[in-house]
Amino acid sequence: MQALTPYDRDRFFAFGWGATEAPRFSTILDGFTHFAALQPMAVAVEHQGAAITYGALNTAANRLARVLAQKGVKRGQVVGLYLQRSIEMVVGILAAMKVGAAYAPQHVGVATEDGLRYIAEQTGAKVLLTLSKFKDDVPVDTDRQSLVCIDEVMADTALSSEAPSGDAYRLRASDRAIVLFTSGTTGVPNGVQVTHKNLCNILLTSPGNLGMRPGLRVGQILSIAFDMAAWETLGALSNGATLVIRGKSIAETAAKVDILIGTPSILNTLDVETCQHIKVAAVAGEPCPRPLADAWSQFCTFYNSCGPTETTIINTAEPHAAHKADLSIGRPTPNNTVYVLDEDLRPLPIGEKGTMWAGGDCVSQGYLANPKLTHERYRPDPFRPGHMMFNTRDLGSWTDDGELLHHGRVDDLVKICGFRVELDGVSSALESAESCEQAVTLKYNDRNLVSFISPATADVAAAVQSVEAKLPYYNKPSLVLALDELPRTARGKIDKRVLLQMAKAEIETRGVELK
């Protein structure tokens, strides 16, 4: 603090602290059961022509919860949820909560068999929930685990429609709700332990609730293993809205909803003209192109948000407007904090770039069975004794009006020919060219950058000229490829590994000369 001027010290606290706001309910299940009682005939979930009301969904979840209890599942344990988008998926989520358990979601057909086995072992799951059509795809250790097909339980009307009761099953705000496993692209997947308090703090306060309420329809388009899918699913159900689960077409679902959540790469695939009915849209998970934010903010409330899984979906948000000088990631959400710190965890002057540390009620319980990594990334908050903060490994800086600018990941601050280059800065410069809608820049080797832009009709020369006009010469990419769409991972983010393979193939087959 001593390095800050009195003015910046005041702004450090004023900018870094989100509003104080009590969530409406203390657990996600409390929110759902409230609306199940209030509007039992309202449609809770739709999927490919099928629908289930809040009352029927509550009954189905109660029956499945009975089966889980019979198999020994109770408060504090974890249930594996191994399936695909479906109404049964939602039944499984609620049933786990009704016995006080957390769920660990995985997308069958995307996750490998070894990955499913690893997650079951890490969580100690006694029961794996799936659908009958996937039961041969789910590996089960029959000595330690039971496989339950949700659709078969839902069809058994002889089961009691009353949820298990008693202290062994009663949820508390501090209990885990989800164990979300990272994608594992940089090593072994780690299970992030997210509590009901964490979730309620973002999903049951504004702006994280995105205005969800009875009568509104919320799209469910993301992979169930992705933390942002909880924003869609649990946000809708705990606020009384209708969840619309997509089939193969994201565009078809987008055409039917009022609220849409996705990555920028997913929203970039949609025709803006067919989305004019959407009231609220939010993106997170990767840098948002300015053209996308400007276009969507013309017809709906558009949030460019940020936050890793470890800080519960997002921890910053603010509506964007096209007239703004900068595309920010917003301000700290309620009951949360964001600090921009140097390597010694000292506050940096307002406007200087540093690592963003997130604190407050968003901070999850740490990594499952990995105390070493938990200790490295989660630290006691020196500015709020009794609280924890998390190293997001994102670079950020404050604007003079208290919004955060995102400058990419710490890992995306690279050296090219001995110079420091911000990869996201190069991409933003490319996107400022009139014909470029989205760009990504990668380090190819110690001397060369490669970039990819979309759509395929984008003017490559104009995009390169934009970089030359805005940034020092060493930021100029050695290769720029224009594609119809940038490839995406199963979680909807840009697939950088595929892009590097494409760059290598282009360089080798066409004999492109690099520096």
VMD Tcl script that draws the C-alpha trace (Angstrom):
set ca {
  {0.00 0.00 0.00}
  {2.90 2.38 0.73}
  {3.76 2.58 -2.99}
  {0.33 4.01 -3.79}
  {-0.60 7.65 -3.65}
  {-3.46 8.46 -1.25}
  {-5.73 8.91 -4.28}
  {-4.86 5.49 -5.73}
  {-5.14 3.91 -2.29}
  {-8.72 5.15 -2.08}
  {-9.45 3.91 -5.59}
  {-7.87 0.52 -4.87}
  {-10.58 -0.09 -2.29}
  {-13.40 1.70 -4.12}
  {-12.78 -0.12 -7.43}
  {-11.82 -3.50 -5.99}
  {-14.82 -4.12 -3.74}
  {-18.12 -5.28 -5.21}
  {-21.45 -4.27 -3.71}
  {-22.78 -6.02 -0.62}
  {-25.93 -7.95 -1.50}
  {-27.51 -10.97 0.20}
  {-28.54 -13.78 -2.18}
  {-32.24 -14.57 -2.10}
  {-31.63 -18.20 -1.07}
  {-28.78 -19.93 0.75}
  {-28.65 -22.99 -1.54}
  {-29.50 -23.58 -5.19}
  {-31.94 -26.29 -4.10}
  {-33.81 -23.80 -1.91}
  {-34.32 -21.61 -4.96}
  {-35.60 -24.47 -7.08}
  {-37.98 -25.85 -4.44}
  {-39.36 -22.36 -3.86}
  {-40.37 -22.04 -7.50}
  {-41.53 -25.67 -7.71}
  {-44.03 -24.86 -4.96}
  {-44.90 -21.42 -6.35}
  {-45.46 -22.47 -9.98}
  {-45.75 -26.27 -10.23}
  {-47.42 -26.13 -13.66}
  {-44.87 -23.79 -15.22}
  {-42.47 -25.38 -17.71}
  {-39.08 -25.88 -16.09}
  {-37.14 -27.54 -18.92}
  {-37.60 -28.08 -22.65}
  {-35.51 -30.32 -24.89}
  {-36.16 -31.28 -28.50}
  {-39.95 -31.19 -28.29}
  {-40.21 -32.66 -24.78}
  {-40.96 -30.61 -21.68}
  {-41.31 -31.04 -17.92}
  {-42.99 -28.74 -15.42}
  {-41.49 -27.54 -12.15}
  {-43.82 -29.83 -10.20}
  {-43.05 -32.92 -12.29}
  {-39.32 -32.14 -12.23}
  {-39.42 -31.91 -8.45}
  {-41.22 -35.27 -8.21}
  {-38.78 -36.97 -10.60}
  {-35.81 -35.61 -8.65}
  {-37.36 -36.82 -5.39}
  {-37.69 -40.36 -6.77}
  {-34.13 -40.44 -7.99}
  {-32.96 -39.01 -4.66}
  {-34.68 -41.96 -2.95}
  {-32.65 -44.35 -5.10}
  {-29.43 -42.49 -4.30}
  {-30.19 -42.65 -0.58}
  {-30.89 -46.38 -0.83}
  {-27.45 -46.80 -2.36}
  {-25.80 -44.98 0.53}
  {-25.32 -41.51 -0.94}
  {-25.65 -38.70 1.58}
  {-24.53 -35.20 2.44}
  {-20.94 -34.37 1.57}
  {-20.46 -37.09 -1.04}
  {-20.15 -36.81 -4.83}
  {-22.29 -38.36 -7.55}
  {-20.92 -38.81 -11.06}
  {-23.20 -37.37 -13.74}
  {-22.10 -39.03 -16.98}
  {-24.49 -38.26 -19.83}
  {-25.41 -35.65 -22.44}
  {-27.75 -32.65 -22.51}
  {-31.23 -33.83 -21.59}
  {-34.11 -33.36 -19.18}
  {-32.72 -36.35 -17.28}
  {-29.50 -34.39 -16.78}
  {-31.43 -31.79 -14.79}
  {-33.21 -34.49 -12.79}
  {-29.82 -35.96 -11.87}
  {-28.45 -32.60 -10.74}
  {-31.40 -31.91 -8.45}
  {-31.51 -35.47 -7.08}
  {-27.86 -35.23 -6.01}
  {-28.63 -31.98 -4.19}
  {-31.69 -33.50 -2.50}
  {-29.44 -35.99 -0.67}
  {-26.91 -33.28 0.14}
  {-24.38 -34.49 -2.43}
  {-22.41 -32.69 -5.11}
  {-22.40 -33.74 -8.74}
  {-19.41 -34.15 -11.05}
  {-20.63 -33.60 -14.65}
  {-19.02 -35.18 -17.70}
  {-20.19 -35.26 -21.30}
  {-20.34 -38.85 -22.56}
  {-18.98 -38.98 -26.08}
  {-16.50 -36.20 -25.36}
  {-14.79 -37.43 -22.19}
  {-12.59 -40.49 -22.66}
  {-13.22 -43.75 -20.83}
  {-9.99 -43.24 -18.88}
  {-11.12 -39.72 -18.02}
  {-14.47 -40.93 -16.68}
  {-12.72 -43.59 -14.62}
  {-10.21 -41.05 -13.26}
  {-12.94 -38.63 -12.14}
  {-14.92 -41.38 -10.42}
  {-11.80 -42.41 -8.53}
  {-10.86 -38.85 -7.58}
  {-14.32 -38.00 -6.27}
  {-14.94 -41.33 -4.56}
  {-18.36 -41.47 -6.22}
  {-20.45 -44.42 -5.04}
  {-23.07 -43.87 -7.74}
  {-22.68 -42.91 -11.39}
  {-25.78 -41.49 -13.05}
  {-26.31 -41.90 -16.78}
  {-28.96 -42.74 -19.39}
  {-29.80 -46.27 -20.45}
  {-28.47 -45.63 -23.95}
  {-25.04 -44.75 -22.52}
  {-24.67 -47.45 -19.87}
  {-22.25 -49.46 -22.00}
  {-20.09 -46.35 -22.44}
  {-19.60 -45.67 -18.73}
  {-16.80 -47.60 -16.99}
  {-17.91 -48.92 -13.60}
  {-15.92 -50.48 -10.81}
  {-18.64 -52.88 -9.66}
  {-16.90 -53.46 -6.32}
  {-17.18 -49.79 -5.38}
  {-19.72 -48.15 -7.65}
  {-23.32 -48.51 -8.82}
  {-24.58 -47.39 -12.19}
  {-28.06 -45.87 -12.21}
  {-29.97 -44.97 -15.40}
  {-32.01 -41.86 -14.70}
  {-34.59 -42.53 -17.41}
  {-35.35 -45.95 -15.95}
  {-35.89 -44.46 -12.50}
  {-38.16 -41.75 -13.92}
  {-40.30 -44.44 -15.53}
  {-40.77 -46.28 -12.21}
  {-43.86 -44.60 -10.76}
  {-43.91 -47.06 -7.84}
  {-41.06 -45.16 -6.20}
  {-41.89 -42.71 -3.43}
  {-42.29 -39.12 -4.61}
  {-41.05 -37.76 -1.27}
  {-37.41 -36.73 -1.00}
  {-35.24 -38.31 1.73}
  {-35.29 -36.26 4.92}
  {-33.08 -35.86 7.97}
  {-29.71 -34.36 8.87}
  {-27.85 -36.91 6.76}
  {-29.27 -35.26 3.63}
  {-29.91 -31.65 4.64}
  {-27.91 -29.16 2.58}
  {-25.95 -26.26 3.99}
  {-24.62 -23.23 2.17}
  {-21.05 -24.38 2.81}
  {-21.65 -27.80 1.20}
  {-20.20 -28.59 -2.19}
  {-22.67 -28.35 -5.07}
  {-20.42 -29.27 -8.01}
  {-16.99 -30.72 -8.54}
  {-15.91 -29.29 -11.88}
  {-12.87 -30.75 -13.56}
  {-10.62 -28.53 -15.64}
  {-10.13 -29.56 -19.26}
  {-6.68 -30.97 -18.53}
  {-5.13 -29.39 -21.62}
  {-2.01 -28.52 -19.63}
  {-1.79 -31.71 -17.59}
  {-3.98 -33.85 -15.33}
  {-7.53 -32.46 -14.82}
  {-8.10 -30.91 -11.41}
  {-11.43 -31.02 -9.60}
  {-12.59 -27.59 -8.43}
  {-14.93 -27.77 -5.41}
  {-17.75 -25.23 -5.80}
  {-20.16 -24.68 -2.92}
  {-23.79 -23.60 -2.80}
  {-22.67 -20.34 -1.22}
  {-20.35 -19.75 -4.17}
  {-23.13 -20.42 -6.68}
  {-25.86 -18.47 -4.91}
  {-23.55 -15.50 -4.67}
  {-23.35 -15.16 -8.46}
  {-26.61 -16.75 -9.65}
  {-28.95 -15.15 -7.13}
  {-27.65 -11.60 -7.18}
  {-27.50 -8.97 -9.91}
  {-25.96 -8.82 -12.46}
  {-25.00 -12.52 -12.38}
  {-28.64 -13.60 -12.47}
  {-28.96 -11.79 -15.84}
  {-32.54 -10.90 -14.95}
  {-33.71 -14.54 -14.99}
  {-37.24 -14.87 -13.66}
  {-40.51 -16.74 -14.25}
  {-41.75 -16.28 -17.79}
  {-38.29 -15.89 -19.33}
  {-36.48 -18.56 -21.32}
  {-32.79 -19.33 -20.84}
  {-30.70 -21.22 -23.39}
  {-28.62 -24.24 -22.38}
  {-26.08 -24.56 -25.18}
  {-22.79 -25.33 -23.43}
  {-21.07 -28.60 -22.53}
  {-22.33 -29.92 -19.21}
  {-18.72 -30.33 -18.03}
  {-18.04 -26.60 -18.50}
  {-18.56 -24.30 -15.50}
  {-20.61 -21.86 -17.57}
  {-23.23 -24.58 -18.11}
  {-24.03 -24.19 -14.39}
  {-24.72 -20.50 -15.09}
  {-27.35 -21.53 -17.62}
  {-28.85 -24.52 -15.83}
  {-28.74 -23.64 -12.15}
  {-29.35 -19.97 -12.86}
  {-32.60 -20.71 -14.68}
  {-33.92 -23.25 -12.17}
  {-33.12 -21.24 -9.05}
  {-34.76 -18.13 -10.51}
  {-37.94 -19.76 -11.82}
  {-37.18 -19.41 -15.54}
  {-37.60 -22.02 -18.31}
  {-34.41 -23.79 -19.37}
  {-34.28 -24.54 -23.11}
  {-31.71 -27.28 -23.77}
  {-30.32 -27.37 -27.27}
  {-30.13 -30.27 -29.67}
  {-27.55 -30.23 -32.45}
  {-28.24 -26.65 -33.49}
  {-27.21 -23.76 -31.30}
  {-28.91 -21.34 -33.68}
  {-32.28 -23.08 -33.30}
  {-32.08 -22.74 -29.52}
  {-30.92 -19.13 -29.71}
  {-34.02 -18.38 -31.75}
  {-36.28 -19.51 -28.90}
  {-34.79 -17.84 -25.82}
  {-34.65 -14.50 -24.02}
  {-31.30 -15.02 -22.30}
  {-28.20 -16.53 -23.90}
  {-24.85 -17.38 -22.32}
  {-21.83 -18.58 -24.27}
  {-18.24 -18.08 -25.23}
  {-17.47 -15.34 -27.77}
  {-16.49 -18.03 -30.27}
  {-19.98 -19.56 -30.02}
  {-21.84 -16.26 -30.33}
  {-19.69 -15.41 -33.35}
  {-21.28 -18.34 -35.21}
  {-24.77 -16.84 -34.87}
  {-26.47 -14.51 -37.30}
  {-27.05 -11.29 -35.37}
  {-30.15 -10.52 -37.44}
  {-31.89 -13.67 -36.15}
  {-31.06 -12.87 -32.51}
  {-32.75 -9.47 -32.19}
  {-35.35 -10.89 -29.77}
  {-32.73 -11.79 -27.15}
  {-32.98 -9.55 -24.10}
  {-29.72 -10.39 -22.31}
  {-26.52 -12.07 -23.50}
  {-23.32 -12.80 -21.61}
  {-19.95 -14.12 -22.70}
  {-16.94 -15.36 -20.76}
  {-14.26 -18.02 -21.02}
  {-12.02 -16.27 -23.57}
  {-11.29 -12.78 -24.91}
  {-14.28 -11.13 -26.58}
  {-13.76 -9.43 -29.96}
  {-14.83 -5.77 -29.87}
  {-16.94 -6.11 -33.06}
  {-18.99 -8.87 -31.42}
  {-19.61 -6.85 -28.26}
  {-20.54 -3.72 -30.22}
  {-22.97 -5.61 -32.48}
  {-24.80 -7.44 -29.69}
  {-25.00 -4.42 -27.39}
  {-27.08 -2.64 -30.04}
  {-30.13 -4.80 -29.37}
  {-29.69 -6.44 -25.93}
  {-27.98 -6.00 -22.60}
  {-24.57 -7.51 -23.31}
  {-22.12 -8.57 -20.60}
  {-18.46 -9.27 -21.31}
  {-17.51 -11.14 -18.14}
  {-14.48 -12.87 -16.72}
  {-13.60 -15.42 -14.08}
  {-11.96 -18.84 -13.89}
  {-13.75 -21.94 -12.62}
  {-12.02 -21.50 -9.27}
  {-13.88 -18.22 -8.67}
  {-17.27 -19.69 -9.60}
  {-18.08 -18.99 -13.23}
  {-17.48 -15.22 -13.27}
  {-16.38 -12.62 -10.76}
  {-16.61 -9.49 -12.93}
  {-19.43 -8.15 -15.10}
  {-20.72 -4.88 -16.54}
  {-23.02 -4.08 -19.46}
  {-21.14 -3.01 -22.59}
  {-22.09 -0.10 -24.81}
  {-20.68 0.57 -28.26}
  {-19.84 4.17 -27.38}
  {-17.43 3.12 -24.63}
  {-13.77 3.82 -25.27}
  {-12.76 0.34 -24.10}
  {-14.27 -3.12 -24.00}
  {-13.87 -3.96 -20.32}
  {-14.66 -7.09 -18.33}
  {-16.62 -4.97 -15.90}
  {-16.47 -4.57 -12.15}
  {-16.37 -7.02 -9.23}
  {-19.70 -8.81 -8.76}
  {-21.51 -8.53 -5.38}
  {-19.67 -9.71 -2.26}
  {-16.49 -10.19 -4.31}
  {-13.21 -8.35 -4.74}
  {-10.61 -8.00 -7.49}
  {-7.08 -6.80 -6.89}
  {-4.43 -5.95 -9.48}
  {-1.15 -6.93 -7.82}
  {2.53 -7.24 -8.63}
  {4.62 -10.38 -8.19}
  {5.04 -9.64 -4.48}
  {1.25 -9.27 -4.01}
  {1.49 -5.50 -3.65}
  {-1.23 -3.25 -5.11}
  {-0.28 -1.54 -8.36}
  {-1.19 2.05 -9.20}
  {-4.50 2.48 -11.03}
  {-3.88 1.96 -14.76}
  {-0.82 -0.29 -14.43}
  {-0.99 -3.90 -15.63}
  {-0.66 -6.70 -13.13}
  {-2.06 -10.07 -12.12}
  {-5.70 -10.14 -11.07}
  {-6.42 -11.84 -7.75}
  {-10.09 -12.53 -7.02}
  {-11.48 -12.65 -3.49}
  {-14.75 -12.80 -1.60}
  {-17.66 -15.24 -1.68}
  {-16.77 -16.38 -5.20}
  {-13.65 -18.24 -4.06}
  {-14.23 -21.99 -4.20}
  {-13.03 -24.57 -1.69}
  {-9.89 -25.48 -3.60}
  {-8.76 -28.42 -5.67}
  {-9.93 -31.91 -4.83}
  {-7.11 -34.06 -3.43}
  {-4.43 -31.56 -4.45}
  {-3.41 -29.53 -1.40}
  {-0.11 -28.46 -2.99}
  {-1.76 -26.76 -5.95}
  {-4.47 -25.34 -3.71}
  {-1.79 -23.73 -1.53}
  {-0.08 -22.26 -4.59}
  {-3.16 -20.68 -6.14}
  {-5.37 -19.90 -3.11}
  {-3.98 -17.49 -0.51}
  {-5.28 -15.71 2.60}
  {-6.53 -12.28 1.57}
  {-4.16 -9.68 3.12}
  {-6.70 -6.91 2.52}
  {-9.68 -8.72 4.08}
  {-8.59 -10.87 7.03}
  {-10.59 -14.07 7.30}
  {-11.17 -14.30 3.55}
  {-9.32 -16.10 0.76}
  {-8.24 -14.89 -2.66}
  {-7.30 -16.73 -5.85}
  {-4.61 -16.10 -8.44}
  {-6.56 -15.93 -11.69}
  {-3.35 -15.76 -13.76}
  {-5.09 -13.12 -15.86}
  {-3.45 -9.77 -16.55}
  {-5.59 -6.73 -15.89}
  {-5.60 -3.00 -15.25}
  {-8.12 -0.50 -13.94}
  {-9.63 2.28 -16.03}
  {-10.10 5.68 -14.43}
  {-13.80 4.99 -13.97}
  {-13.29 1.70 -12.14}
  {-13.68 -0.96 -14.81}
  {-11.19 -3.73 -15.51}
  {-9.38 -4.19 -18.79}
  {-8.26 -7.73 -19.59}
  {-4.80 -8.09 -21.10}
  {-4.74 -11.84 -21.58}
  {-3.39 -14.68 -19.54}
  {-0.03 -14.47 -17.80}
  {0.93 -17.40 -20.04}
  {0.03 -15.29 -23.10}
  {2.65 -12.68 -22.32}
  {5.41 -14.07 -24.53}
  {8.82 -13.08 -25.85}
  {9.40 -12.72 -29.60}
  {12.93 -11.86 -30.76}
  {13.61 -10.84 -27.16}
  {10.64 -8.43 -26.97}
  {7.61 -8.85 -24.70}
  {4.41 -9.32 -26.70}
  {0.81 -9.54 -25.47}
  {-0.89 -12.05 -27.75}
  {-4.35 -10.66 -27.02}
  {-3.13 -7.19 -27.92}
  {-2.13 -8.42 -31.38}
  {-5.52 -10.13 -31.79}
  {-7.36 -6.97 -30.77}
  {-5.41 -4.97 -33.34}
  {-6.35 -7.49 -36.03}
  {-10.00 -7.30 -34.99}
  {-10.00 -3.54 -35.38}
  {-9.76 -4.02 -39.14}
  {-13.21 -3.44 -40.62}
  {-13.60 -6.87 -42.21}
  {-12.27 -8.95 -39.28}
  {-14.80 -10.30 -36.78}
  {-12.55 -12.47 -34.61}
  {-8.84 -13.15 -34.30}
  {-6.45 -15.25 -32.28}
  {-2.67 -14.99 -32.16}
  {-0.25 -17.69 -31.04}
  {3.47 -17.98 -30.49}
  {4.87 -20.30 -33.15}
  {8.51 -20.14 -32.02}
  {10.87 -17.64 -30.39}
  {10.90 -15.46 -33.50}
  {7.45 -15.79 -35.02}
  {3.79 -15.17 -34.29}
  {0.96 -16.74 -36.27}
  {-2.56 -15.36 -36.38}
  {-5.96 -16.58 -37.54}
  {-8.89 -14.38 -38.42}
  {-12.49 -14.93 -39.44}
  {-14.50 -14.90 -41.59}
  {-12.64 -16.30 -44.60}
  {-13.59 -13.18 -46.56}
  {-11.71 -10.92 -44.12}
  {-9.05 -8.73 -45.70}
  {-5.77 -10.20 -44.46}
  {-3.69 -7.29 -45.71}
  {-5.92 -4.75 -43.96}
  {-5.76 -6.73 -40.72}
  {-1.94 -6.83 -40.89}
  {-1.84 -3.10 -41.62}
  {-3.93 -2.54 -38.50}
  {-1.30 -4.31 -36.40}
  {1.50 -2.29 -38.03}
  {-0.37 0.94 -37.33}
  {-1.14 0.22 -33.68}
  {1.79 -1.84 -32.35}
  {5.59 -2.03 -32.55}
  {7.04 -3.95 -35.50}
  {7.81 -7.10 -33.52}
  {4.07 -7.64 -32.94}
  {3.45 -8.27 -36.63}
  {2.50 -11.91 -37.23}
  {4.58 -13.83 -39.75}
  {1.52 -15.71 -40.99}
  {-2.16 -14.72 -41.02}
  {-4.77 -17.21 -42.17}
  {-8.43 -16.32 -42.77}
  {-10.93 -19.07 -41.92}
  {-14.70 -19.41 -42.19}
  {-14.82 -20.19 -38.47}
  {-12.13 -20.59 -35.84}
  {-12.12 -24.20 -34.55}
  {-13.59 -24.70 -31.08}
  {-13.06 -27.19 -28.28}
  {-15.94 -29.19 -26.80}
  {-16.33 -26.40 -24.24}
  {-16.81 -23.76 -26.92}
  {-13.43 -22.05 -26.69}
  {-10.97 -21.50 -29.52}
  {-8.95 -24.68 -30.04}
  {-5.38 -23.38 -30.07}
  {-3.82 -26.81 -30.51}
  {-5.69 -27.32 -33.78}
  {-4.69 -23.85 -34.96}
  {-1.00 -24.50 -34.30}
  {-1.26 -27.72 -36.29}
  {-2.87 -25.78 -39.14}
  {-0.09 -23.20 -39.03}
  {2.58 -25.89 -39.13}
  {0.91 -27.60 -42.09}
  {0.60 -24.30 -43.95}
  {4.23 -23.40 -43.36}
  {5.51 -26.82 -44.38}
  {3.32 -27.43 -47.43}
  {3.49 -23.93 -48.91}
  {7.06 -23.17 -47.94}
  {6.14 -20.00 -46.05}
  {9.28 -18.11 -45.08}
  {9.47 -17.07 -41.44}
  {11.87 -14.70 -39.74}
}
mol new
graphics top color blue
foreach p $ca { graphics top sphere $p radius 0.5 }
foreach p [lrange $ca 0 end-1] q [lrange $ca 1 end] { graphics top cylinder $p $q radius 0.2 }
display resetview
